[in-house]
Amino acid sequence: MSGASALSSTLFQMTMGIGVAVGAIALRIGEWAHGHDAYSIGPGDFSVAFLIVEFVGLVGVADLFGLARDAGALVSGHGKRKA
């Protein structure tokens, strides 16, 4: 159990770091799209960055549509329905 906890903690920290990196890259793309240099960030740059980060999140949600209707039933305690 301790190994799983360590793995979970490590993966959480890693994904948080990746999220910060994706946000920074998205902000740079917003700056580039508006023709700004690296030292003059405007509100429009953040709008572009938020849209890019939103798209990345939606790509992750798209995977949920492929799950079976009773996916997770055993974990939730409801069990599979009998046909």
C-alpha positions, 0 to 999 in steps of 0.5 A, a space after each residue: 500500500 505504501 508503494 501505491 501511495 508513493 506512486 500516486 503522490 509522485 504522479 500527482 506532483 508530476 501532473 501538476 508540473 506538466 499543467 503549469 508547463 502547458 499553461 506557460 506554453 499556452 501563454 507564450 502562444 497567446 503572446 505570439 498570436 498577438 505579436 507581443 514580446 515576452 515582457 508585455 502580456 495583455 489580457 487577450 494573451 490570457 484568453 488564448 491561453 485559457 482556450 488552449 488549456 480548456 482544449 487540453 482538458 476536453 481531450 481528457 474528457 473525450 476518453 470518458 465517452 468510451 467507457 461502458 455504462 457500468 464502469 466503476 460499479 464494483 468500486 462504487 459499491 453498487 455492483 453490476 446490474 443483473 440482466 
